[in-house]
Amino acid sequence: MANIIVSGAGSSEVNGTYVESGTTNNKPVYANNANSDIVIVWDVSAWIIMNPSTFVIYYFSEDDVATPDLCTTWEVAKDGEPPVPTVTKEVTGIPKHFLYYARMRGNQ
């Protein structure tokens, strides 16, 4: 499974790279690589960016999708600060522009 990138959040402690660390409610759980106390988890009816040890909830999305990068609407929770984060899947592998230039040179 791909890593998840959280960026641009008003609560800067949630920004960073998240790696899959298990499953809950049949969906993956992601832990922040720099601060494993902060996770992204599906909690029955919403994706939540939170610190489960302190019960601090920063952001949530009620989009019922397989992974949090597919959410189209994030909202600020009671402990979060605006703006909401951008949540994306980490892109790995060969960048598309390298493949384009290789094809232009005849290297396929």
C-alpha positions in Angstrom: 0.0 0.0 0.0 1.2 3.5 -0.8 2.1 6.0 1.9 -0.2 9.0 2.5 1.0 12.6 2.5 -0.7 15.2 4.6 0.2 18.8 3.9 -1.0 22.4 4.4 -2.9 21.7 7.6 -3.3 24.5 10.0 -2.4 22.1 12.8 1.1 21.7 11.5 1.9 18.6 13.8 -0.3 16.5 11.5 1.6 17.3 8.3 4.0 14.7 7.0 4.2 11.2 5.6 2.0 8.4 7.0 2.7 4.7 6.6 0.2 1.9 6.8 0.4 0.4 10.3 -2.5 -2.1 10.4 -6.3 -2.1 9.9 -9.4 -1.0 11.8 -13.0 -1.5 10.8 -11.7 -3.2 7.6 -9.8 -0.2 6.4 -6.1 0.7 6.7 -4.7 2.7 9.6 -1.8 5.1 8.8 0.7 6.4 11.4 2.7 9.6 11.0 6.3 8.7 10.2 7.7 11.6 12.3 5.2 11.3 15.2 3.5 7.9 15.4 1.1 9.2 18.0 -0.8 10.9 15.2 -2.8 8.6 12.9 -5.4 8.5 10.2 -8.1 6.0 10.9 -11.6 5.0 9.7 -13.9 5.3 12.7 -17.1 3.6 11.5 -18.5 6.7 9.7 -15.5 9.0 9.0 -11.8 9.2 8.3 -10.2 10.9 11.3 -6.8 12.5 11.7 -6.2 12.2 15.4 -3.9 11.5 18.4 -5.6 8.4 20.0 -3.6 8.6 23.2 -4.8 12.1 24.0 -8.2 11.9 22.2 -7.3 15.0 20.2 -9.2 15.0 16.9 -7.8 17.5 14.3 -9.7 16.8 11.0 -12.3 14.4 9.7 -14.0 13.4 6.4 -17.3 11.5 6.2 -16.4 10.3 2.7 -16.8 6.5 2.8 -13.9 5.6 0.6 -11.2 2.9 0.7 -8.3 5.2 1.7 -8.1 8.7 3.0 -6.4 10.1 -0.2 -9.7 9.5 -2.0 -11.6 11.9 0.4 -12.8 15.0 -1.4 -14.1 16.8 1.7 -12.1 17.4 4.9 -13.4 19.4 7.8 -11.8 21.0 10.9 -12.6 19.1 14.1 -12.8 20.6 17.5 -9.1 20.4 18.2 -7.9 21.3 14.7 -6.9 24.7 13.2 -7.9 25.8 9.7 -7.1 25.4 6.9 -7.9 21.7 6.3 -5.1 19.5 5.0 -4.5 18.2 1.6 -4.3 14.4 1.8 -2.7 12.6 -1.2 -1.1 9.3 -2.0 2.7 9.4 -2.2 3.9 9.0 -5.8 6.6 6.5 -6.3 8.4 5.1 -9.3 9.6 6.8 -12.4 8.1 10.3 -12.9 6.0 10.6 -16.0 8.1 13.4 -17.5 11.1 11.1 -17.5 9.2 8.5 -19.5 8.0 11.2 -21.9 11.5 12.4 -22.6 12.8 8.8 -23.0 10.1 8.2 -25.6 11.0 11.5 -27.4 14.6 10.3 -27.7 13.5 6.9 -29.0 14.3 5.0 -25.8 11.3 3.0 -24.9 
